[in-house]
Amino acid sequence: MTRPVRYILIPAFCALTGYSDKAVRRKIEDGVWIEGKQYRRAPDGHIQMDLEGYERWVEGDRVPV
């Protein structure tokens, strides 16, 4: 199955995954999710969640903290 987009804003990501906005932002702040791997910043500064990077993280591609 192919998805229509790879990058989505945090509210849409929360609706798809069940994570709360606070949990997403905490994972980013704590370095659990890495910029360029699980998320990117758009030119306008918005955080765009990378669905492919998130799926790799769920499947075990984790960076030691």
N, C-alpha and C positions, 0 to 999 in steps of 0.2 A: 504494500500500500504506500502510495506517495502522499505526502502532505502538501497543502497549498502554499505554505510558507515555512521557512526555517527559523526566523527570528520573530519573537512576539513580545509585546510589552508585559510587564509584571502582572497587571490585572488579568489578562487573558491566560497567562501561564498559571496563575493561581486557580483559575476556573478549570483548567485542564488537569492539573496535578493534585489539587487539594491542599497544597501548601498555602499558608496565609501570607499576606504581604509582608508582615513582620518577620516570618520565618525565612522568606526569600532574602530580604535585606540583611538579616542576621548572618545567613550563610555567606553572603558576599562580604560583609564587614569582617567576619571571622576568618576569611580566606579558605573556606570549605569549597566555594565555587570561585573559580579563577577567571579573571577577565581574559578573553580570547579563547577560553575553553568552554565554559558554561554560560557565559554572557559577554556582551559587547556594549560599548556606549556608541549610540548613534551620533552623527554630526551635531544634532540638536541637544545632545546631553542625556537623552533618555536611555535608560538601561533596557536593552533588548536581550531577552533570554534566548539562548541557542538550544533549540529542541534536540538537535543531534548531539550536542555536547552534554546535555542533561541525560539523554538516554545512555550515552557511554558511561557517565558517572553512576547511574543506577546499576548498570551492568558490571561495575567494579573497577572502572578506570579512575581510581582516586589518587590524589597527590598526597603524600605523607605530610602531616601538619606538624 
